[in-house]
Amino acid sequence: MIQCPRGTRDFLPDEMERRRYYESILRRTAKIFGFREIATPIFEETELFIMRSGPNILNEIYAFKDKGDRDIALRPELTAPVMRMFVNGMSNEPRPLKLFYFGQCFRYERPQSGRYREFFQFGAELIGNANAEADAEAIALAASMIGALGLNEYKIRIGHVGVLRALLADAGVPSERSAEVLQKLDKKLYDEARVLFGSMNIADGVADGIFKITETVGGKEVLDLISEDAGSYLRELVDMLAAMNVNDVEIDLGVVRGLDYYTGMVFEAEAPSLGAEKQICGGGSYSLSELFGGEKVFSTGFAIGFDRILLAMEKEGQKFIGEGVDAYVVPVSDDVRTDAAKIVSMLRGAGISADIDIMRRKMAKAMKQASAVGARYAVIVGRNELNENSVTVRDMGTGDQKMVRLSELSAIFK
Ligand code: HAM
């Protein structure tokens, strides 16, 4: 038997209904914040992802040659594609541009619970400025989305990658090697970071000072420990968030983020119930447009890992009950099948979701099927009732039955 490829999943109807429902909540929330939806191709020229991250990214993505010998990659994320799209055709639009997207991403990772090779991101990019208002808008939207989904246990941590970049520069890390060090700090791989510092002749004491900063977590008091500029910026941001009713954020100077386009504020949300792969959202402020041939524009954005956040909700015991159909039409005998087809068609024409037995089941089995498809009512079509222009309608919840005239049938469902 052929299975779906490693790290990918099929979504069965119940799961798909659940996903669509929560997706619609995220869409609605983004619209409430004044963001508008966009879509970009699922594959891009590989160069788009190499430009910022370097050729090492090839180990982590799906990249291949197409039949025209072009280098193509399945997108591992959407920030670079959105900025490409901005430079290609949106750079003259009034700013800020507030864009959101929902779609699949592909990463060549080792699959485990909450980590897939094909996964879905719901993200937003706010293009046009890098100030506390813009960053607050992005974080407030992320917090609202997580709240609107109904996840109870999560934590939002805000850091500033500019602080660490400055510390590394002061310590003597050459700028072309800072990404390498930041990646180790992001994963809290201090021993490996120490080896890197050593190779750059940076003293252990200096390295320890940097490690200490990345382990600093807390409220606004933490901001006294960092540079005046970054400290007052984050203070303004936290105040702005409080004004927007986003209060339970933590300052964590160890939030570094794996992707290397961030310039200033960075943030992550995590759901502790998920264990190892607990990060449900990540983002920050960045500038990428100049790399793709446009003018330099500051942006801020984030992406929610849709699969992970649904997993976290499941872990919290949240149940989703699908809608089912309004009506399930059951012809009692072969001679009323055409009449039953007319009835189901009439209901559908009136905008009522209606299904019909096409397996020629006996009454009891057909009623079982009506339950299985989650029908609110069964519409039982029998010869005697039809002679009186009526059908029997059974409320599948209570089991109550009554005769209803065909002319009044649609009204029951309204
Ligand atoms: P990211 O942190 O790489 O950021 O991904 C965002 C979210 O996608 C993660 O927090 C995680 O929930 C989810 N995710 C990542 N990899 C996987 C995977 N293999 N399986 C399941 N879920 C995964 C970005 O992608 C940035 N583009 C976010 C951003 C937007 N920054 C600025 N604007």
Residues whose N, C-alpha, C, O or C-beta is under 5 A from the ligand:
A	BS01	HAM	E77 L78 T79 R107 E109 G114 R115 Y116 F119 G123 A124 Q279 I280 C281 G282 G283 G284 G301 F302 A303 I304 G305 R308
